[in-house]
């Protein structure tokens, strides 16, 4: 299969002529003149005979010389004194003070406490104030912060592009390069590959490169890119490069209508020191390769092999993402593996409109000149439109401008730490990028941050200095000790790996390799130490060992206070519940006491109460022992004074009677000596009572009695509301209810049970009005009759402000209030209302039925059974109970979920179904 090499085009989008010079020069760099100060660092001798009075005399002598006050303001971490004068001293005065102190026998050494400032100040380049891309985090990449660590000296960057032109703001940083263009039509220099990488221009005429494609002026693209990387800084002209002391190897691979992949791939290999047939070796192999070029294609094998070769040589390959506003995965070589793909950002840290996106590693300033030319990237250029003219400066935009910002930062990083690998550089660049998140208007992208990248590179380059660790914690068996390494130098968690080894009297402990160690019995009376080791990429491991702890003491047993289980009467058996004792296992012993006097032989966990105990309280003391731990003991609270055996009461059982209909259901409380019965926390006298729903009765001992051990003291039952099986009649009891309609059986059951008799009409027929909402007063009547119309006398005064004692269903509504089925509404004046003529909603109906069943035990599920009912809304538990008991399944909606329609009124036919389904 025949293959064709793909041409690649520069990835810049536009250019604009040079800007006017800035109105005023920028501040000069700080000089190395002696700095005045008002503070000194003084280390006094520690030998015998030196007193605090001697130190005071030293300060007084200085004060006399200066004619002012001198005081010691603090002690440094190293034990020096910081001495402060009452004014800032001149350089000569500083020298005099140091001379005086040096001559003082009580002083070991003295130094000026010099005020430090960042080394990197803004350079004086003419257009630096227009280089927003190099500024701080509000717009640019903060190169001034990066220059505190490195300006790129010693780094070499290969710019594979359109070649290079002479430029006085760039020439000092240009190394010999090469012209890799083999095709004569593309090269414009008439001789193919040669050692002259001069840019011959890439001007074209309309249709020259492709049908319908307009012609272009020469871009001098490579010169612009090289200037972004390494234009000379602080030379009172032009611009400053990101890495102004780095060197550039220009490699010409782009000419008329672009450049061939084969030439670019050879350029990559030659740039990093590889062999290219017929081409002399590169005397200055690059550690960074910038590719501000690309085309729509998958990553070819040729490209990938060249990139992999560069990486194997320790070179970082940076590629522009492209300017088509598509996913960079569609653009080569940006889509190759092992390249850092760079998209373009604006001066607001937003994605540039034209920039490709998606499969990118970083953003960097590429400019966006659609609104203002000054929002582009200014750099070195030439004013020739076809062949080279005069050197100049121009503004451009594009990912071609973004990529060299990253390449420049990579050069700074490699200059600071040459041992860094391409993976190290990529990881640091991505980790330290500025992720500024989103505002109301837009999201900002992760722009390269030169200062942070260089700060962390400097951390990487700083060797660790081992410091003896400190052990914190209580040296007792069972306690945890912690190794605190202290400050071993800058610590970036992704490049420093810590290791620990604990020792017992100098002998390493197996598997004790973490920062904490829990002392075990074998450590008793031993001195513990820990060795801390740290390893860092590109550096040898260092380690230090702590001072030993005090001898490990016995541990402390965590003891619970025992609880005595069982009734204290003669003949009963009491059990000591020891609780939890830690660390398990702990060996426990017991000692029972009578009126605080130990009982001989009572040393088991159980104790049978005897006649000798009558009238006296009992306690139990539990003691715990464990090897290498101090013993511990705890004592229970006392029992009541022990009662005689005749005071042990056995409750008679409660009798439940579940009849066919709810109105006949009962429970009977028996007479039982020494026992009283309770329902819902209230004492209930002996007798027979009507029952409904869930009934729970408990027994407690009366004063002077105890319940006999093992006696049943709680009873419960659920009384079904369902009666005998019901067959609906063939003739409807209601004129307006058909035998074939929904809920006919349930409505005829209501009539059969006399729960609803309906309405007698003028023609003597009876109607039910099934699709009419049921009002709250009628609902009270339904529930009262459902309960069997129990004997009940309503109060003379209505429990509800809006219910008269003379109105229909007053008795039934009062019964609801008395049984707690409905409390109504509390109004602003404190009164209660029932709103009897208001239709009852489905959520309130659920609450009524749940309370009619005596609020049975039920735990509502964490997930609602109904899509339109929230777990936190009023009556959720009651509606969930309705679903659980299959009283209501709700409506199955089109989306497959069930709804309950909680705030909808319930109609009389559905009400019949609800009552019929009650469990």
HELIX and SHEET records of a PDB file:
HELIX    1   1 UNK A   52  UNK A   66  1                                  15    
HELIX    2   2 UNK A   91  UNK A  102  1                                  12    
HELIX    3   3 UNK A  128  UNK A  130  5                                   3    
HELIX    4   4 UNK A  132  UNK A  134  5                                   3    
HELIX    5   5 UNK A  143  UNK A  147  1                                   5    
HELIX    6   6 UNK A  171  UNK A  173  5                                   3    
HELIX    7   7 UNK A  184  UNK A  187  1                                   4    
HELIX    8   8 UNK A  221  UNK A  230  1                                  10    
HELIX    9   9 UNK A  261  UNK A  271  1                                  11    
HELIX   10  10 UNK A  301  UNK A  312  1                                  12    
HELIX   11  11 UNK A  328  UNK A  330  5                                   3    
HELIX   12  12 UNK A  373  UNK A  375  5                                   3    
HELIX   13  13 UNK A  399  UNK A  416  1                                  18    
HELIX   14  14 UNK A  422  UNK A  432  1                                  11    
HELIX   15  15 UNK A  450  UNK A  461  1                                  12    
HELIX   16  16 UNK A  521  UNK A  523  5                                   3    
HELIX   17  17 UNK A  611  UNK A  613  5                                   3    
HELIX   18  18 UNK A  645  UNK A  647  5                                   3    
HELIX   19  19 UNK A  662  UNK A  664  5                                   3    
HELIX   20  20 UNK A  744  UNK A  752  1                                   9    
HELIX   21  21 UNK A  776  UNK A  786  1                                  11    
HELIX   22  22 UNK A  810  UNK A  819  1                                  10    
HELIX   23  23 UNK A  842  UNK A  852  1                                  11    
HELIX   24  24 UNK A  876  UNK A  884  1                                   9    
HELIX   25  25 UNK A  908  UNK A  916  1                                   9    
SHEET    1   A 4 UNK A 259  UNK A 260  0                                        
SHEET    2   A 4 UNK A   7  UNK A  10 -1                                        
SHEET    3   A 4 UNK A 293  UNK A 296 -1                                        
SHEET    4   A 4 UNK A 331  UNK A 332 -1                                        
SHEET    1   B 3 UNK A  12  UNK A  16  0                                        
SHEET    2   B 3 UNK A 391  UNK A 398 -1                                        
SHEET    3   B 3 UNK A 377  UNK A 382 -1                                        
SHEET    1   C 4 UNK A  70  UNK A  75  0                                        
SHEET    2   C 4 UNK A  81  UNK A  89 -1                                        
SHEET    3   C 4 UNK A  37  UNK A  44 -1                                        
SHEET    4   C 4 UNK A 107  UNK A 112 -1                                        
SHEET    1   D 7 UNK A 174  UNK A 179  0                                        
SHEET    2   D 7 UNK A 247  UNK A 252  1                                        
SHEET    3   D 7 UNK A 156  UNK A 161  1                                        
SHEET    4   D 7 UNK A 288  UNK A 291  1                                        
SHEET    5   D 7 UNK A 316  UNK A 320  1                                        
SHEET    6   D 7 UNK A 340  UNK A 345  1                                        
SHEET    7   D 7 UNK A 362  UNK A 365  1                                        
SHEET    1   E 3 UNK A 470  UNK A 472  0                                        
SHEET    2   E 3 UNK A 480  UNK A 484 -1                                        
SHEET    3   E 3 UNK A 516  UNK A 518 -1                                        
SHEET    1   F 4 UNK A 507  UNK A 508  0                                        
SHEET    2   F 4 UNK A 496  UNK A 504 -1                                        
SHEET    3   F 4 UNK A 528  UNK A 536 -1                                        
SHEET    4   F 4 UNK A 542  UNK A 545 -1                                        
SHEET    1   G 2 UNK A 555  UNK A 556  0                                        
SHEET    2   G 2 UNK A 629  UNK A 630  1                                        
SHEET    1   H 3 UNK A 563  UNK A 565  0                                        
SHEET    2   H 3 UNK A 573  UNK A 577 -1                                        
SHEET    3   H 3 UNK A 606  UNK A 608 -1                                        
SHEET    1   I 4 UNK A 597  UNK A 598  0                                        
SHEET    2   I 4 UNK A 587  UNK A 594 -1                                        
SHEET    3   I 4 UNK A 618  UNK A 625 -1                                        
SHEET    4   I 4 UNK A 632  UNK A 635 -1                                        
SHEET    1   J 2 UNK A 648  UNK A 649  0                                        
SHEET    2   J 2 UNK A 706  UNK A 707  1                                        
SHEET    1   K 3 UNK A 655  UNK A 657  0                                        
SHEET    2   K 3 UNK A 666  UNK A 669 -1                                        
SHEET    3   K 3 UNK A 687  UNK A 690 -1                                        
SHEET    1   L 4 UNK A 682  UNK A 684  0                                        
SHEET    2   L 4 UNK A 675  UNK A 679 -1                                        
SHEET    3   L 4 UNK A 693  UNK A 701 -1                                        
SHEET    4   L 4 UNK A 714  UNK A 719 -1                                        
SHEET    1   M 2 UNK A 759  UNK A 760  0                                        
SHEET    2   M 2 UNK A 766  UNK A 767 -1                                        
SHEET    1   N 2 UNK A 825  UNK A 826  0                                        
SHEET    2   N 2 UNK A 832  UNK A 833 -1                                        
SHEET    1   O 2 UNK A 891  UNK A 892  0                                        
SHEET    2   O 2 UNK A 898  UNK A 899 -1                                        
END                                                                             
